[in-house]
Every structure is written in structure tokens, then in C-alpha cells.
Amino acid sequence: MIFLFWFPKNIQSIHFKMFLLLSSLLFSSCGYRSSANDRPHDRSQWIRNSEENIYISGETFSDTIDFTDLFLVSHLGSGKREVNVPVNIVFENCIFNAPVKAAKEDSKGWILTFFGKNVTFINCDFKEEFNFRGTTIAGNLVLTSNTFYKTARLQGFSTRGQAIIRSNHFFEDALFQGSKFHDATNFHETYFHKTVNFQGSYFHDNMQWSLIRILGYGDFTLTDFNRDFIFNYTECPGTIVFDHSFFRKRADIVGSKFNHLSIRSCFFHKLLWKDQEISGSLNFDDNQFIIPPENEIEQAISKF
């Protein structure tokens, strides 16, 4: 396993100390995976002149991973505080038996994290809370094949790169209220076993929700889909609500199975509605269309 830390040449000593603290805490939890003969005795040898990456694979963490403690806190004025993480972060095949946090509230308010590059979690188990509330990721967010056993908190979260959130299991609530996705977003083959909440979120680029399962309650009210919205071949045996949302380009809802579905007082540029199965109820009142739908929507509405 390779651990790379990069420091600018003109870095101040306090930044250097904070990165040494990070390396100390992380390596004390996960160790350095190599043979005894080639394991460096001096931890400074793990800091190399490279612009990337922190990569940790196949480790189990018993202590909380809190990015607001591992990096230097900056005061931005008006009581705002932020931690800047300037490197790529990759965790693969890891188990977290304690919370993973990038946001923290204390007596002075919230400390949030700005990730300057990519953040990746692949095939990890989160046994406790995952909290990225109010954080910003300048690069891509990759959450692939992970299992979240407790609540995942990403309210007010923002990503400027792509969000690849696929093949995950969320066994408790997944909370994304008020989040902003500035690039393409992909939620393929993800299971939401309880509540998933995107109320008031904004999707600037294409959004793919194919082959997902929402087993409990899905809240997409007051959500703005600025580009294509693809919601195909999904299964939603609970209740799904899209009320008061904007679909400003193409919206495809095809081959899906719903129990209770409400799409009320929405704006559509163009809607493709085809091959749905609705076993409970459908509310499709007071919607507006730029291009009237020419498919099965009228027949579906007539049944309820």
C-alpha cells in the first residue's frame, strides 16, 4: 500500500505539524502494509514530494475518522470555520467501526470541510454514522459498493465534480437535503432501505437513477433537475414524492414499479412515461408541460 503526502515548498511549520498529526493518527489505526524489512522506521519517509494521494486499503478503524481534527482549521469570518484537505482521499476495502466525519458542531458553531480534490470510498463498511454535512468537494465524489449501517448525513453538501454513488446499501436514512451537484450524478443499483431525502436539492447536470431500490420513503420535493433526469427500471414499494419540482430538460420515468407516487405541481420540459406499474396510488395533479407528453400518462392517470 502506498501513502503519499505532498507539501508545497513554502509551507509553514504549522501546516507541516498538522500533516504529521494526520499521518500519526491514520498510521496508528491502519499501519503501513509492507514487509518488516522494507517498513520505514522514520515516518517522515512516508511524506514524499508528490501532489497525490492518501490511499488506505484493507484496514479496520476502531477510532473516529474526523477530518476537522486532522487538518488545520481556517477562520473565514462571520463565525465560519473550514478545514482544507488539499489531496486526494481514497479508502478501499476498509471497515469503520466508529463514525466518519467531515463536519462538526461545537459551542462556536460548525466546522466544515473543503476537499480540494477527489474523495473516494470503495467497498467499505460504515458501522456508525457517516457525516459529510455541509462539506464541499472540488473534485469527484466516488461512493461505490459501500454499506452504510447507520444514518448517512450529506445535508447541504456540494460537489463540483461528478458524483458516482452506485451499488451502495443504505440501511438507515440517507439525507441529502439542500445539496448541490454541479456535474453528472449516477445512483445506479443503489438500495435505500429506509428514507432517502433530496428535498430542495439542485442537480445542474444529468442525473441517472436507473436500477435503484427505494424500499421506504423517497422525498424529492422542491428539487431542481437542470438537465436530463433518468429514473428507469426502479422499484419503490413505499412512497415516492416529487411535488413542486422542476424538470427543465428531458425526464424519463420508464419501466418502474411504484406503490404510492406523487408528482404534483411540477414543471416539465418533456416527460417520457412508459411501462409503469403502480399498485397503490398516483397523484399527478396541476403539472405544467412545455412539450405535452405523448405516451401512457393519460391512461395511467385515468385509473386513479
N, C-alpha and C positions, 0 to 999 in steps of 0.2 A: 504494500500500500504506500502511496506517495502523498506526503503532506507538503504543500508549498505555500509559503507566505512571502508576500512582496512588500518591501518598504521603499518609498521614494528616498532618493539620496539625501534630501534636505529635511528628512523627518525629524521632529523634535523628540527629545528624550521621553516625554510623557506618552507620546504615541507608541514608542518602542516598548515602554513598560506595559502598556495595555495589551499589545500583541503578545508579549511574553506571558502575561496573565492568561490570555486565551489559550495559548499553547499549553501552559501548565495545566489548566482545568480540563481541556479536551484530552490531552495525553494521559492525565491521571485516570480518566474514565475509560479510555479505549486502548491505550498503549500504542506501541509502534510495532506493526506487524512485519517482522522480518526475523531472520535467524539471530541467535545470540551473538554470533561472530561479527555480523555486519551492523548491529544496532549501535547507533551513535551514543556515546556517553554524554556528550555536550549537546543540550537541546538547541543551542544556537545554530548547530549544523543543520537543523530542520528548517531554518529560515534561509531561503535561497533568493537570489536576485531574479525573480520571475513575477510577472503580472497575474498569475493564476496559480493555484486554486487551493481551497481547503477541501480535501477529499477524504471521507471516512467511510469504511466499508466493513460490514460483518461484525459490528460491535454492539454490545448491550450497555445502556446507560442507566444507572440507578439514581443519579442526581439530576436535578433540573437543568436543562439547557436554556439559559436565559441570555439572549443576545444583548439585552440592555445592560447586563452586568459585565459582559465580556469585552465590550468596546467603549470607547470614550464618549461621554455624553456632552453634546453641544447645547448651549442655551440660545434659542432663536429669537427671544423677545416675546413679550406678551404671555409669559409663563410657559411657552412651548419649549420642549426639550426633545432632542433627537439623537439617536445613535447612528453613525455612518459605518456601514460594512462595505469596504471597497473591493472585496474579492469575490470570486465565485464560490458558492457553498454547495457541496454535494454530499449527501448521506445516502448510502445504498446498503440494503440488506441489514439494517440496524433495528434494534429494539429499544424503545424508550419507555422505561418503567416509571418515569417521572415526567412532569409537564415539559413541553417545548414552547418557549415564549419569545416573542419579539415585541411585546408591548407590556407595560407595567404601570399601575397606578399607585402613587404614594400620596403623602399629605400635601405635596405641591402640585399634584395633577398627574397627567400621563407622560410617560417616556415612550416614544415610538421609535421604530427602526426604519432607516432608509438603506435598502440593499442596492448598492451601486452597479451590481452585475446580475448574474443568474442565481436562482435558488432552486435546488433540485432535491427531491426526496423520492427514491425508487425502492419499492418492495420493503417498506419499513412498517413496523407495528408501533402505534402510538397508544400505550395503555392508559395514559392520562390525557389531560386537556392539551389541545393544540391551539395556541393563541397568537395569531398574526393580525390582531385587530389594529386598524389604522395605519398599517405599515405600507411602505411604497417599495416596489421592485422596479428598478430601471431596466433590467433585462427581462429574461423569460422566467416564468414560474412553471416548474415541471413537478406534478404530483402524480405518479404512475404506480399502480399496483400496490397501494398502501392500504392499511386497515386502521381506521380511527375508532377506537373503542369508547371514547368519551367525546364530549362536545368539541367541535372544530369551530373556532371563532375567527372570522375574517371580516367582521363588520367594518365598513369604511376603508377597506383595503383597496389598493390601486396597483395595477401592473401596466407598465408601458410597453413591454414586450408581449410575446404570446403567452397564453395560459393553457397549458396542456394538462388537464385534470381528468385522467381517464383510468378506467379499470380499478377504481378505488371502492372500498366499502366504508360507508359512514354509518356506524351502528347507533349513534346518538345524533343530536341535531347538528346540521351543517348551516352556519349562519353567515350570510354574505350581504346583509342589508347595507344599502348605500355604497356598494363597491363600484369601482370603475375599471373596465377592461378596455384598454386602448388599442389592442391588436387582436388578432384572431383568437377565439376561445374554443376549446374542444373538451366536451364532457362525455366522450364515448364510453359505453359499457360500465358506467358507474352506478352503484347501488346506494340509494339513500333510504335507510331502513326506518327512519322516523321523519322529522321535519327538515326540509331544505327551504331556506328563506333568502330570496333575492329582492325583496321589496325595495323599491327606489333605486335599483342599480342601473348602471349605464354600460352598454356594450357598443363601442364605436365601430368594431369590425365584425366579420362574420362569426356566428355562434352556432356550433354543432352540438346537438343533444341526442344523437342517434343511439339506439340500443341501450338506453338507460332504464333504470327502475326506480320509481319513487313510490315506496310502499306506504308512506304515511301522508303527510300534508306538504304540498308544494305551493309556496307563496311567491308569485311573480307580479304582484300588483304594483302599479306605478313604475314599471320598468321600461326603459328606453332602449329599443333594439335599432341601432342606427343603420345597420347593414343586414345581410341575409340572416334569417332565423330558421334553422333546420331542426325540427322536432319529430323525427321519423322513427317508427318501429320501437316506440317506448311502451312500457307497461306501468300504469298508475292506478293501483286498486284502491287508493284512498281518495283524497280530494285535491284537485289542482285548480288554482285561481290565477287568472291573468288580467283581472279587471283593471281598467284605466291605464292600460299600457299602450306604447307606441311601437308599431312595426313599420319602419319607414322605408323598407325595401321589400324584398321577397320574403314571405313567411310560408314555410312548408310544414304542414301537420299531416303526416301520411302514415297509414298502416299501424296506428297506435291503439292501445286498449286503455279506456278510462272507466272509472266508476262515476265519480261526481266531477264535472268540469264546468267552470265558469269563465267565459270570455266575454265580458260585459263592458260597454262604454269604452271600447278600444278604437284606435286609429290604425287602419291597414292601407298600405300602398297596394299590395297584391297578395292574396291568400290562395294557397293551394290546399284544399281539404279533401282527403281521399282515403277510402278503405278504413274508416274508424270503427271501433267497437265501443259503445257506451252502454254500460249496464245499469247505471244509476240515474243521473240527471245531467241535463245540459242547459246552461243559461247563455244565450247568445244575443242578448238584447242591446239595442242602442249603439251598435257599432257603425263606424264610418269607413267607406272604401273609396280610394281613388280609382281603382280598377275593380268593377263588380266581379265577385267570384263566379266562375262558370264550372262548377263541379258539384259535389254531393252535399254541399252545406244546406241548401234549402230542404232537401229530403230529410237530412238529419234533424233539422230544427222542427219539422212537421211532426216528428214522433214524440215531442215533449211539450 
